[in-house]
Amino acid sequence: MIRSDIKLTGNTLYDDAIYLVISLSAMALLGSIELDLAQGLPITLQSILVVLSGFLFGSRVGVSTTILYLLVGGLGAPIFHGGASGWLHFTGPTGGFLLSFPIAALFAGEAANYASKKTNLVKHEFITGCIILFLAQTIILILGLGFQDALTPTSLDVSTAVKVLMPGLLVKTAFGTILFVLTGRALKNFNK
């Protein structure tokens, strides 16, 4: 977790506000970007940005930012996948994915905080970060698919879901890990 290494103002509330604005801005600007890699299933950046928010800045900032992101999108700002917005996205097939975002941000923040206190995990920061990002996105995937399965009579079986969704999950994990490493290095250099 970068948060434990960086103190911007020395005041926790001010630092939280700065991290929240940075995270919310990134989610709003980049979260709607879609990549269509396989079988018409879009891969969006919003889930990795949600996870990175908690991972980099702690669970308090991650969960708060994610809830604000969902509220702003629900109120009509075109910040969901492909520029979508509105409350209907919470009750449709993508609702489970959106509603799982705060849970994934909480997991990523708490796991990163735990890992930052364990010497063996800090030594292997890159691998630890990659695993946390992968698991947090897997939480989004499992909860989202479970919600979708409850709403629709025909759904993907587990093997098909893994086959179709795994490439996107791996791409986003790799992208998130690269962002984590680059952000960490930049902030540590800034802190010096």
C-alpha positions as CSV (number, residue, x, y, z in Angstrom):
1,M,0.0,0.0,0.0
2,I,1.4,3.3,-1.1
3,R,-0.5,5.2,1.6
4,S,1.8,3.9,4.4
5,D,4.8,5.4,2.6
6,I,3.5,8.8,1.6
7,K,2.3,11.7,3.7
8,L,1.2,14.6,1.6
9,T,0.2,17.2,4.2
10,G,0.6,15.3,7.4
11,N,-3.1,15.7,8.2
12,T,-5.0,12.4,7.6
13,L,-8.3,14.2,6.7
14,Y,-6.6,16.4,4.1
15,D,-4.6,13.5,2.7
16,D,-7.8,11.4,2.5
17,A,-9.5,14.2,0.6
18,I,-6.6,14.6,-1.9
19,Y,-6.5,10.8,-2.5
20,L,-10.3,10.7,-2.9
21,V,-10.2,13.5,-5.5
22,I,-7.4,11.8,-7.4
23,S,-9.1,8.4,-7.3
24,L,-12.6,9.7,-8.2
25,S,-11.1,11.8,-11.1
26,A,-9.3,8.7,-12.5
27,M,-12.4,6.6,-12.2
28,A,-14.6,9.2,-13.8
29,L,-12.2,9.9,-16.7
30,L,-10.9,6.4,-17.4
31,G,-13.6,4.1,-16.0
32,S,-15.8,4.3,-19.0
33,I,-13.1,3.2,-21.5
34,E,-14.0,-0.1,-23.0
35,L,-11.8,-2.7,-24.8
36,D,-13.6,-5.4,-26.7
37,L,-11.1,-8.3,-26.6
38,A,-13.3,-11.4,-26.9
39,Q,-16.7,-12.4,-28.1
40,G,-18.3,-9.0,-27.8
41,L,-17.6,-8.9,-24.0
42,P,-16.2,-5.5,-23.1
43,I,-13.4,-5.1,-20.7
44,T,-13.6,-1.9,-18.8
45,L,-11.0,-0.1,-16.7
46,Q,-13.5,0.8,-13.9
47,S,-13.0,-2.4,-11.9
48,I,-9.2,-2.1,-11.8
49,L,-9.4,1.6,-10.9
50,V,-11.8,0.7,-8.1
51,V,-9.4,-1.9,-6.8
52,L,-6.4,0.3,-7.2
53,S,-8.1,3.1,-5.2
54,G,-8.3,0.8,-2.1
55,F,-5.0,-0.9,-2.8
56,L,-3.0,2.4,-3.1
57,F,-4.7,4.7,-0.7
58,G,-6.3,2.3,1.9
59,S,-9.7,0.9,2.4
60,R,-11.3,4.0,3.8
61,V,-10.4,6.1,0.7
62,G,-11.1,3.2,-1.6
63,V,-14.6,2.5,-0.3
64,S,-15.5,6.2,0.0
65,T,-14.4,6.9,-3.5
66,T,-16.2,3.9,-4.9
67,I,-19.5,4.8,-3.3
68,L,-19.2,8.4,-4.6
69,Y,-18.4,7.0,-8.0
70,L,-21.5,4.8,-8.0
71,L,-23.7,7.7,-6.7
72,V,-22.4,10.1,-9.3
73,G,-22.9,7.5,-12.1
74,G,-26.4,6.7,-10.7
75,L,-27.3,10.3,-10.7
76,G,-26.6,10.6,-14.4
77,A,-22.9,11.4,-15.0
78,P,-21.8,9.2,-18.0
79,I,-19.0,7.5,-16.1
80,F,-19.9,3.8,-16.2
81,H,-18.8,1.5,-19.0
82,G,-19.1,3.0,-22.4
83,G,-20.4,6.3,-21.0
84,A,-23.5,4.8,-19.4
85,S,-25.2,6.2,-16.4
86,G,-28.4,5.9,-14.3
87,W,-29.9,3.8,-11.5
88,L,-31.1,1.1,-13.9
89,H,-27.6,-0.2,-14.2
90,F,-27.8,-1.3,-10.6
91,T,-30.8,-3.5,-11.2
92,G,-29.8,-5.0,-14.6
93,P,-27.2,-7.6,-15.5
94,T,-24.3,-5.3,-14.6
95,G,-25.7,-4.4,-11.2
96,G,-23.8,-7.1,-9.3
97,F,-20.5,-6.0,-10.7
98,L,-21.2,-2.3,-9.7
99,L,-22.5,-3.3,-6.3
100,S,-19.4,-5.4,-5.7
101,F,-17.0,-2.5,-6.3
102,P,-17.0,-1.3,-2.6
103,I,-16.4,-4.8,-1.4
104,A,-13.5,-5.3,-3.7
105,A,-12.0,-1.9,-2.7
106,L,-12.4,-2.8,0.9
107,F,-10.6,-6.2,0.3
108,A,-7.8,-4.6,-1.7
109,G,-7.2,-1.9,1.0
110,E,-7.2,-4.3,3.9
111,A,-5.1,-6.9,2.1
112,A,-2.6,-4.2,1.1
113,N,-2.5,-2.9,4.6
114,Y,-1.9,-6.4,6.0
115,A,0.8,-7.1,3.4
116,S,2.6,-3.8,4.1
117,K,3.2,-5.0,7.7
118,K,4.6,-8.4,6.8
119,T,8.3,-8.4,5.9
120,N,8.1,-11.4,3.6
121,L,5.3,-9.9,1.6
122,V,7.0,-6.5,1.4
123,K,10.2,-8.2,0.0
124,H,8.0,-9.5,-2.8
125,E,5.9,-6.4,-3.3
126,F,5.4,-6.9,-7.0
127,I,4.1,-10.4,-6.7
128,T,2.0,-9.6,-3.6
129,G,0.5,-6.6,-5.3
130,C,-0.3,-8.7,-8.4
131,I,-2.0,-11.4,-6.2
132,I,-4.1,-8.8,-4.3
133,L,-5.2,-7.1,-7.5
134,F,-6.2,-10.4,-9.1
135,L,-8.1,-11.6,-6.0
136,A,-10.0,-8.3,-5.6
137,Q,-11.0,-8.4,-9.3
138,T,-12.0,-12.0,-8.9
139,I,-14.4,-10.9,-6.0
140,I,-16.0,-8.5,-8.5
141,L,-16.3,-11.2,-11.1
142,I,-17.8,-13.8,-8.7
143,L,-20.3,-11.4,-7.1
144,G,-21.2,-9.9,-10.5
145,L,-21.8,-13.2,-12.2
146,G,-23.7,-14.5,-9.2
147,F,-26.1,-11.4,-9.4
148,Q,-26.4,-11.9,-13.1
149,D,-27.1,-15.6,-12.7
150,A,-29.9,-14.8,-10.3
151,L,-31.5,-12.3,-12.8
152,T,-31.2,-14.2,-16.0
153,P,-32.5,-17.7,-16.7
154,T,-29.7,-18.5,-19.1
155,S,-26.2,-17.9,-17.8
156,L,-22.7,-18.9,-18.4
157,D,-21.5,-22.1,-16.8
158,V,-18.3,-21.8,-14.7
159,S,-15.9,-23.3,-17.3
160,T,-17.3,-21.0,-20.0
161,A,-17.2,-18.0,-17.7
162,V,-13.6,-18.7,-16.8
163,K,-12.6,-19.2,-20.5
164,V,-14.3,-16.0,-21.6
165,L,-13.5,-13.7,-18.7
166,M,-10.0,-14.9,-17.6
167,P,-8.1,-13.0,-20.4
168,G,-9.7,-9.7,-19.4
169,L,-9.0,-10.4,-15.8
170,L,-5.4,-11.1,-16.5
171,V,-5.0,-8.0,-18.7
172,K,-6.5,-5.8,-16.1
173,T,-4.3,-7.4,-13.4
174,A,-1.2,-6.8,-15.4
175,F,-2.3,-3.2,-16.2
176,G,-3.0,-2.6,-12.5
177,T,0.3,-4.1,-11.4
178,I,2.2,-1.8,-13.8
179,L,0.2,1.2,-12.5
180,F,0.9,0.2,-8.9
181,V,4.6,-0.2,-9.5
182,L,4.9,3.1,-11.5
183,T,2.8,5.0,-9.0
184,G,4.8,3.6,-6.1
185,R,8.1,4.6,-7.6
186,A,6.9,8.1,-8.6
187,L,5.4,8.8,-5.1
188,K,8.5,7.4,-3.3
189,N,10.7,9.7,-5.5
190,F,8.3,12.6,-4.8
191,N,8.5,11.9,-1.0
192,K,12.3,12.1,-1.1
